[in-house]
Amino acid sequence: MKFWNRSFIFLALSLVLVLAGCGTKSNSAGSSASDNTASSTTETSTDDAAQKKLEIKTSFYPMYEFTRHVAGDLANVENLVPAGMEPHDWEPTAQDMAKLTEADVLVYNGAGLESWVGQALDSATGSNLKAIEASQGIDIMEGSEEEGHSHSHGDEAHADDHDHDHGEEAHSEEEHDHEHGEHAHEEHSHDESGHVHNHGGLDPHVWLSPQLAIQEVRNIEKGLSEVAPEYKEQFKANADAYVTELEALDNEFTEGLKDSKRKDFITQHAAFGYLAKQYGLTQVPIAGLSPDQEPSPAQMADIVQFAKENNVKTIFFETLVSSKVADTIAKEIGAKTDVLNPIEGLTEEELAAGNDYVRVMRSNLEALKTALNE
């Protein structure tokens, strides 16, 4: 009897252990399924996050550079103007227009540089495209295509020292509002062909002043925060970090240029008015606002005379257009040439070398320091 009881107890214990083992396996399987579900949920969340990335197009290099710093990894940012191409006369292709129609955001400089923007926004009506004008609220200076005709020794000779209010008064009486969502955009005047014209010769090169570049970055931050308010804090943190870099750059320019022996410099076209004004300098452009404008013989003679009278030893040219005019003047007066980059676009080689806005601006500073202290 005792043997039977012991056998019964043994069998009962064995059954408990078997059942416990099954339970363990069952729990293990359940845990594995739970893990798989969690993994699947994580992957879905990751996919959703990837799908929520903003698709942003930018009009040319500085807008791309500023935007990618603000957007960080929350957006796919693509520049429309190809590397190495001068943006003043660039026009979007049908393929570019298709990209814009599919994009969430277009970031552009404004102030008359991108003559195609008005028509592009009109063509994108009905899409979800939101436009951000980076120069909004900045006092835009007037620039004249005839700036190269005469140069005196004082600031009064240069049109780039006059501010122009970049508001409702900056445009002609024929104005069109482009509304995309809640955003009102730059007003443009159109001819019969639909092309946007820049009345008054506004100088768009605001990004060449680090202080104004900061304002453009903040405008981009504000615009992106309105488009995707759920990312507002991230956009602000990204913008704050980049603004810190730009503030350091501004300090470097202030300190590097304040004790220069001379204050005037000759440059290929009138792109550096904002920079000159910010740091107490005077640009003497060979030509006007358009980089490919050919100076007249009278303009050439005037520049040569100015250079000789003021013992100018450096004539600045830029990378995206021919340097032949600068070379001719330098040869005439026995000066050298050097690059002062308006950063309207970087070449493939410059990008491959790791150049960016801040790095090129520092190169510009060193070039100016050398030329102004010769």
Backbone hydrogen bonds, N-H to C=O, Kabsch-Sander energy under -0.5 kcal/mol:
donor,donor_aa,acceptor,acceptor_aa,energy
5,N,1,M,-2.5
6,R,2,K,-2.6
7,S,3,F,-2.5
8,F,4,W,-2.6
9,I,5,N,-2.8
10,F,6,R,-2.4
11,L,7,S,-2.5
12,A,8,F,-2.6
13,L,9,I,-2.7
14,S,10,F,-2.5
15,L,11,L,-2.5
16,V,12,A,-2.3
17,L,13,L,-2.5
18,V,14,S,-2.5
19,L,15,L,-2.9
20,A,16,V,-2.9
21,G,17,L,-2.7
22,C,18,V,-2.6
23,G,19,L,-2.7
24,T,20,A,-2.5
25,K,21,G,-2.7
26,S,22,C,-3.1
27,N,23,G,-3.3
28,S,24,T,-3.1
29,A,25,K,-3.0
30,G,26,S,-2.7
31,S,27,N,-3.1
32,S,28,S,-2.5
33,A,29,A,-2.5
34,S,30,G,-2.6
35,D,31,S,-2.8
36,N,32,S,-2.7
37,T,33,A,-2.7
38,A,34,S,-2.8
39,S,35,D,-3.1
40,S,36,N,-3.0
41,T,37,T,-2.7
42,T,38,A,-2.8
43,E,39,S,-2.7
44,T,40,S,-2.4
45,S,41,T,-2.8
46,T,42,T,-2.8
47,D,43,E,-2.8
48,D,44,T,-2.9
49,A,45,S,-2.7
50,A,46,T,-2.4
51,Q,47,D,-2.5
52,K,48,D,-1.5
53,K,50,A,-1.1
54,L,74,L,-2.0
56,I,54,L,-0.7
56,I,76,N,-2.8
57,K,105,V,-2.7
58,T,78,E,-2.3
59,S,107,V,-2.0
61,Y,344,E,-0.7
63,M,60,F,-0.8
64,Y,60,F,-1.8
65,E,61,Y,-2.9
66,F,62,P,-2.7
67,T,63,M,-2.3
68,R,64,Y,-2.6
69,H,65,E,-1.3
70,V,66,F,-1.7
71,A,67,T,-3.2
72,G,68,R,-1.8
74,L,71,A,-2.0
75,A,72,G,-0.7
76,N,54,L,-3.2
77,V,75,A,-0.7
78,E,56,I,-2.6
78,E,76,N,-0.5
80,L,58,T,-2.8
84,G,346,L,-1.6
85,M,82,P,-1.7
90,W,87,P,-0.8
97,M,93,T,-2.4
98,A,94,A,-2.0
99,K,95,Q,-1.9
100,L,96,D,-2.2
101,T,97,M,-2.3
102,E,98,A,-1.5
103,A,99,K,-0.9
103,A,100,L,-0.7
104,D,55,E,-2.5
105,V,55,E,-1.8
106,L,130,K,-2.7
107,V,57,K,-2.5
108,Y,106,L,-0.5
108,Y,132,I,-2.5
113,L,110,G,-1.4
115,S,113,L,-1.4
117,V,114,E,-1.7
120,A,116,W,-2.2
121,L,117,V,-2.8
122,D,118,G,-2.0
123,S,119,Q,-2.4
124,A,120,A,-1.4
125,T,122,D,-1.3
127,S,124,A,-2.4
130,K,104,D,-2.2
132,I,106,L,-2.9
133,E,131,A,-0.5
134,A,108,Y,-3.1
134,A,132,I,-0.8
135,S,109,N,-1.6
136,Q,133,E,-1.5
137,G,166,H,-0.6
138,I,135,S,-2.2
140,I,138,I,-0.7
140,I,164,H,-1.5
142,E,162,H,-1.1
143,G,201,G,-3.3
147,E,144,S,-1.8
149,H,146,E,-2.2
150,S,147,E,-0.6
157,A,154,G,-1.3
158,H,155,D,-2.0
159,A,157,A,-0.5
161,D,158,H,-1.4
162,H,159,A,-1.5
167,G,165,D,-1.8
170,A,167,G,-1.2
171,H,168,E,-1.0
175,E,173,E,-1.1
179,E,177,D,-0.7
180,H,178,H,-0.6
180,H,183,H,-1.6
183,H,180,H,-1.4
185,H,178,H,-0.8
188,H,176,H,-0.5
189,S,197,H,-0.6
191,D,195,H,-1.4
194,G,191,D,-1.8
196,V,115,S,-1.1
197,H,189,S,-1.9
199,H,197,H,-1.0
201,G,198,N,-1.0
203,D,141,M,-3.1
206,V,204,P,-2.1
208,L,205,H,-1.4
209,S,206,V,-1.9
213,A,209,S,-2.6
214,I,210,P,-1.7
215,Q,211,Q,-1.2
216,E,212,L,-2.1
217,V,213,A,-2.4
218,R,214,I,-2.3
219,N,215,Q,-2.2
220,I,216,E,-2.3
221,E,217,V,-2.6
222,K,218,R,-2.6
223,G,219,N,-2.5
224,L,220,I,-2.8
225,S,221,E,-2.1
226,E,222,K,-1.5
227,V,223,G,-1.8
228,A,224,L,-2.9
231,Y,228,A,-2.2
232,K,229,P,-1.6
235,F,231,Y,-2.7
236,K,232,K,-2.3
237,A,233,E,-2.4
238,N,234,Q,-2.6
239,A,235,F,-2.7
240,D,236,K,-3.0
241,A,237,A,-2.0
242,Y,238,N,-1.9
243,V,239,A,-3.0
244,T,240,D,-1.8
245,E,241,A,-1.1
246,L,242,Y,-2.1
247,E,243,V,-2.8
248,A,244,T,-1.8
249,L,245,E,-2.0
250,D,246,L,-2.5
251,N,247,E,-2.1
252,E,248,A,-2.0
253,F,249,L,-2.1
254,T,250,D,-2.5
255,E,251,N,-2.6
256,G,252,E,-2.5
257,L,253,F,-1.8
258,K,254,T,-1.2
260,S,257,L,-1.4
261,K,372,L,-0.6
262,R,372,L,-1.8
265,F,282,T,-2.0
266,I,314,T,-0.6
267,T,265,F,-0.5
267,T,284,V,-1.4
270,A,288,G,-2.3
271,A,269,H,-2.8
276,A,272,F,-2.7
277,K,273,G,-2.4
278,Q,274,Y,-2.3
279,Y,275,L,-1.7
280,G,277,K,-0.9
281,L,276,A,-3.2
282,T,263,K,-3.0
284,V,265,F,-3.0
286,I,267,T,-2.6
287,A,268,Q,-1.1
293,Q,290,S,-1.5
300,M,296,S,-2.5
301,A,297,P,-2.5
302,D,298,A,-2.2
303,I,299,Q,-2.4
304,V,300,M,-2.4
305,Q,301,A,-2.3
306,F,302,D,-2.4
307,A,303,I,-2.8
308,K,304,V,-2.3
309,E,305,Q,-2.7
310,N,306,F,-1.9
311,N,308,K,-1.0
312,V,307,A,-2.6
315,I,336,K,-2.4
316,F,266,I,-2.3
316,F,314,T,-0.5
317,F,338,D,-2.5
327,D,323,S,-2.7
328,T,324,K,-2.3
329,I,325,V,-2.3
330,A,326,A,-2.5
331,K,327,D,-2.4
332,E,328,T,-2.0
333,I,329,I,-1.8
334,G,330,A,-1.0
335,A,330,A,-2.6
336,K,313,K,-2.4
338,D,315,I,-1.6
340,L,317,F,-2.5
351,L,347,T,-2.4
352,A,348,E,-2.5
353,A,349,E,-1.6
354,G,351,L,-1.6
355,N,350,E,-2.3
360,V,356,D,-2.7
361,M,357,Y,-2.5
362,R,358,V,-2.0
363,S,359,R,-1.6
364,N,360,V,-2.4
365,L,361,M,-2.3
366,E,362,R,-2.2
367,A,363,S,-2.2
368,L,364,N,-2.6
369,K,365,L,-2.7
370,T,366,E,-2.1
371,A,367,A,-2.3
372,L,368,L,-2.8
373,N,370,T,-0.9
374,E,371,A,-0.8
